Amino acid sequence: MSQVNTFLQKLYIAPMLRYKADRRTLFVVTLYFVAAITPWLLWPNLNNWQTALLVILNCYLSFTCAIIVHNTIHAPIFKKKGMNKFFQVVLSFTYGHSTSAYVPGHNFSHHKYTQTDKDAIRTTKARFKLNILNQLFFFFIMSGDILKGEIRFAQKMRKERPEWFRQYLLELVLVIGTKIALLIVNWKCALLFIVIPHQYAAWGIVSTNYFQHDGTDHDHPYNHSRNFTGKGLNWILFNNGFHGAHHMKPNLHWSLLPAYHEEHLRPYIHPSLDRESLLAYLFETHIYPAKRIDYLGQPLVLAPEVKDVDWVAEVNVGQHAGDMAGA
């Protein structure tokens, strides 16, 4: 049986993928749909504990798929353009929004203008004195500006890149339409196993930006991002902890980030930005002693708050075609 499975993998999967590591990507996406559909089939017989466990499982898998969305818009997994477009539609159902919509605020705003007034998700927008509130409410502080940027970008692409716009619109209409239909069929089931997990995924993927960049030096060639190198965390989250390497080589496949980190980042980065444990960091900064500090260990002094500067008008899609998911 194992030989048959190996043969099928080589025959049907390996030739289509740019990197064999993305067999794990496809497995996790498949697992998400299994976990999302199963409660609908078992709904009449689920007790409270089973329901709670399935909600938690769906939240985790939807968040993991949001990371896959992030990886995919930087490095599409298939060799053929048509298959990548189809996969974007599939991924849109896993985290509840258009995959293409991840491009504007992330690729063209955050990556290009990290922590500046053109970065829609810069951490200096979060200004609670109690640091844990900055982490918990970061998504809600950012969401309005993210949406505004997405709408302006889509309007620009409608004229300048109609193929991208059609892909974006297709993903958006299918996802929103399906959610509405599922809410009509069984609103409780849809709320628990679709809406809440998708909301958690959106909250989680945006909130990672806070602990990855707060208190770092965006002008420094190496100290611009905080890294978490624990093997267990990075195995289940597709090497998302190697964030500095990702910023240095945004289109580098996720499976290659650890090696790049070891060679090009670890020898030069400040030790405080190369952490083993994410949980330890979150405990120190949010529980005890719960101080908001920069990477040098000094209290973080925030500059006066400024309004976002429009980055959409400066986007040149001809120069940055490689950053366009669905392009």
C-alpha positions in Angstrom: 0.0 0.0 0.0 2.8 2.4 0.9 4.4 1.8 -2.5 1.1 2.6 -4.2 0.8 5.8 -2.3 4.3 6.8 -3.1 3.6 6.1 -6.8 0.4 8.2 -6.8 2.2 11.1 -5.1 4.9 11.1 -7.7 2.4 10.7 -10.5 -0.2 13.2 -9.5 1.4 15.7 -7.1 5.1 16.0 -7.4 5.1 17.0 -11.1 2.6 19.8 -10.4 4.4 21.3 -7.4 7.3 23.7 -7.5 8.5 22.3 -4.2 7.8 18.8 -2.8 7.4 20.4 0.7 4.0 21.7 -0.4 2.6 18.2 -0.2 2.2 19.2 3.4 0.5 22.4 2.3 -2.1 20.4 0.4 -2.5 17.9 3.2 -3.3 20.7 5.7 -5.8 22.4 3.3 -7.5 19.0 2.8 -7.6 18.5 6.6 -9.2 21.9 7.0 -12.1 21.0 4.7 -12.6 17.7 6.4 -12.7 19.4 9.8 -15.1 22.1 8.5 -17.5 19.7 6.8 -17.6 17.0 9.5 -19.6 19.0 12.1 -22.3 19.6 9.5 -22.8 15.9 9.1 -22.7 15.2 12.8 -24.6 18.3 14.0 -27.7 16.6 15.4 -25.6 14.3 17.6 -22.9 16.7 18.8 -22.7 17.4 22.6 -21.2 20.6 24.0 -17.7 19.2 24.5 -17.5 17.8 21.0 -18.8 21.1 19.6 -16.2 23.0 21.5 -13.3 20.8 20.4 -14.4 21.0 16.8 -14.6 24.8 17.0 -11.0 24.9 18.4 -9.8 22.5 15.7 -11.4 24.6 13.0 -9.9 27.8 14.4 -6.4 26.3 14.4 -6.7 24.9 10.9 -8.2 28.1 9.5 -5.4 30.1 11.0 -2.8 27.7 9.6 -4.5 28.1 6.2 -4.2 31.9 6.6 -0.4 31.3 6.9 -0.6 29.2 3.8 -2.4 32.1 2.1 0.5 34.3 3.1 3.0 31.9 1.8 1.1 31.4 -1.5 0.9 35.0 -2.4 4.7 35.2 -2.1 5.6 31.9 -3.7 2.8 30.1 -5.6 3.0 26.3 -5.1 2.1 25.1 -8.5 4.1 25.3 -11.8 1.1 26.3 -13.9 -0.6 29.6 -13.5 -4.1 28.2 -13.9 -3.7 25.8 -11.1 -2.4 28.6 -8.8 -5.5 30.7 -9.6 -7.7 27.7 -8.8 -5.8 27.1 -5.6 -6.3 30.7 -4.6 -10.1 30.2 -4.9 -9.8 27.1 -2.7 -7.7 28.9 -0.1 -10.2 31.8 0.1 -12.8 29.4 1.6 -10.3 28.3 4.3 -9.8 31.7 5.9 -12.9 33.5 4.8 -11.7 36.2 2.5 -10.3 36.6 -1.0 -6.7 35.3 -1.2 -5.9 38.0 -3.7 -7.0 40.6 -1.1 -4.0 39.7 1.0 -1.7 41.2 -1.6 -2.4 45.0 -1.2 -1.8 45.6 2.5 0.8 42.9 2.9 3.0 42.9 -0.3 2.7 46.5 -1.4 2.2 48.3 2.0 3.8 46.3 4.8 6.7 44.7 3.0 7.7 47.8 1.0 7.2 50.3 3.7 7.7 48.3 7.0 6.8 50.3 10.1 6.6 53.6 8.3 3.6 55.9 7.7 2.9 53.9 4.5 2.7 50.6 6.3 -1.0 50.1 7.0 -0.2 47.6 9.8 2.6 49.3 11.6 2.7 48.5 15.3 2.9 52.1 16.4 -0.8 52.4 15.8 -1.4 50.3 18.9 -1.0 52.6 21.9 -2.5 51.0 25.0 -0.4 51.4 28.1 -1.2 47.8 29.0 0.9 45.9 26.4 -1.3 42.8 26.3 -4.2 45.0 25.0 -2.0 46.0 22.0 -1.6 42.4 21.1 -5.2 41.4 21.7 -6.7 44.4 19.9 -4.1 44.9 17.1 -6.3 43.3 14.4 -9.3 45.6 15.3 -7.1 48.7 15.3 -5.7 47.8 11.9 -8.8 46.3 10.1 -10.3 49.6 9.0 -7.2 50.8 7.3 -6.5 47.4 5.8 -9.9 47.4 4.2 -9.6 51.0 2.9 -6.3 50.1 1.3 -7.8 46.9 -0.2 -10.7 48.8 -1.8 -8.4 51.6 -3.2 -6.1 49.0 -4.6 -8.9 47.0 -6.2 -10.2 50.1 -7.8 -6.8 50.8 -9.3 -6.4 47.2 -10.5 -9.8 47.3 -12.1 -8.3 49.6 -14.7 -4.6 48.7 -14.7 -4.7 44.9 -14.0 -8.2 43.6 -14.9 -7.1 40.0 -14.8 -6.1 40.4 -11.1 -9.3 42.3 -10.4 -11.5 39.5 -11.9 -9.7 36.9 -9.8 -10.1 39.0 -6.7 -13.8 39.6 -7.4 -14.4 35.9 -8.2 -12.9 34.8 -4.8 -14.8 37.5 -2.9 -18.2 36.7 -4.4 -17.8 33.0 -4.0 -16.7 33.2 -0.4 -19.3 35.8 0.7 -22.1 34.1 -1.2 -21.2 30.7 0.3 -21.2 32.1 3.8 -24.6 33.7 3.4 -26.0 30.5 2.0 -24.6 28.4 4.9 -26.0 30.9 7.4 -29.4 30.5 5.9 -29.2 26.7 5.9 -28.0 26.4 9.5 -26.9 29.6 11.2 -25.6 28.0 14.4 -23.4 25.6 12.5 -22.2 28.2 10.2 -21.4 30.6 13.0 -19.5 28.0 15.1 -17.6 26.2 12.3 -17.2 28.9 9.6 -17.6 32.4 10.8 -15.8 32.1 14.2 -12.8 30.1 12.8 -12.5 32.6 9.8 -12.6 35.5 12.2 -10.0 33.9 14.4 -7.8 33.3 11.4 -8.0 36.9 10.3 -7.3 38.1 13.9 -4.4 35.7 14.2 -2.6 36.4 11.0 -2.7 40.2 11.4 -1.8 40.0 15.1 1.4 38.2 14.3 2.7 41.5 12.9 2.7 43.0 16.4 5.1 40.6 18.0 7.2 40.2 14.9 7.9 43.9 14.5 7.1 46.0 17.6 10.3 47.6 19.0 12.5 46.6 16.1 14.5 48.9 13.8 13.0 49.0 10.4 16.0 51.0 9.0 18.5 48.3 10.0 19.5 45.6 7.4 19.1 42.8 10.0 17.2 44.1 13.1 13.9 44.8 11.3 12.1 41.7 12.4 11.8 39.4 15.4 12.3 35.7 14.8 11.1 32.6 16.7 13.2 29.6 15.8 11.6 26.8 17.8 11.4 23.6 15.6 7.9 22.6 16.8 6.3 26.0 16.2 7.8 26.3 12.8 6.9 22.8 11.7 3.2 23.3 12.4 3.2 26.9 11.1 5.2 26.5 7.9 8.4 28.3 9.2 6.5 31.5 9.9 8.8 32.2 12.8 11.7 33.0 10.5 10.2 36.4 9.7 13.5 38.3 9.2 14.5 36.0 6.4 11.1 36.3 4.9 11.4 40.1 4.8 14.9 39.9 3.3 13.7 37.4 0.6 9.9 37.7 0.4 9.6 35.3 -2.6 11.8 32.6 -1.0 9.8 29.4 -0.5 8.9 28.8 3.2 10.8 25.5 3.2 14.1 27.4 2.5 13.7 30.0 5.2 15.6 28.2 8.1 18.7 27.7 6.0 18.6 31.3 4.8 18.2 32.5 8.4 21.2 30.5 9.5 23.5 31.7 6.8 22.4 35.3 6.1 20.7 36.5 9.3 21.7 34.7 12.5 25.4 35.8 12.4 24.4 39.5 12.2 21.1 40.0 14.0 20.9 41.3 17.5 20.5 38.3 19.9 17.2 39.6 21.4 15.6 39.4 18.0 16.5 35.7 17.5 14.2 34.0 20.0 13.7 30.2 20.5 10.3 30.4 22.1 7.3 32.5 21.1 5.4 31.6 24.3 8.3 32.8 26.5 8.4 36.1 24.6 4.7 36.6 24.9 4.8 35.8 28.6 7.6 38.3 29.2 6.1 41.1 27.2 2.4 40.6 28.0 2.2 38.9 31.4 5.3 39.5 33.5 7.0 41.9 33.6 4.7 43.0 30.7 6.8 45.9 29.6 6.7 47.3 26.0 10.4 47.5 25.2 12.6 47.8 22.1 15.0 45.2 21.0 17.8 46.8 23.0 15.7 46.3 26.2 14.8 50.0 26.6 11.2 51.3 27.2 9.7 51.8 23.8 9.0 55.5 23.2 6.4 56.1 20.5 6.7 59.0 18.2 3.6 61.2 17.8 0.9 59.4 16.0 0.6 60.2 12.2 -2.0 59.4 9.6 -1.5 56.8 6.9 0.2 58.1 3.8 -1.5 56.8 0.6 0.8 54.1 -0.9 -1.7 52.8 -3.5 -1.1 55.7 -5.9 2.6 54.8 -6.0 2.1 51.1 -6.9 3.5 50.3 -10.3 2.1 46.9 -11.2 4.4 46.6 -14.2 7.5 46.7 -11.9 6.0 44.5 -9.3 4.1 41.8 -11.3 5.8 39.1 -9.3 4.1 40.4 -6.1 0.6 40.0 -7.6 -1.2 36.9 -6.5 -3.4 35.7 -9.4 -1.4 37.8 -11.8 
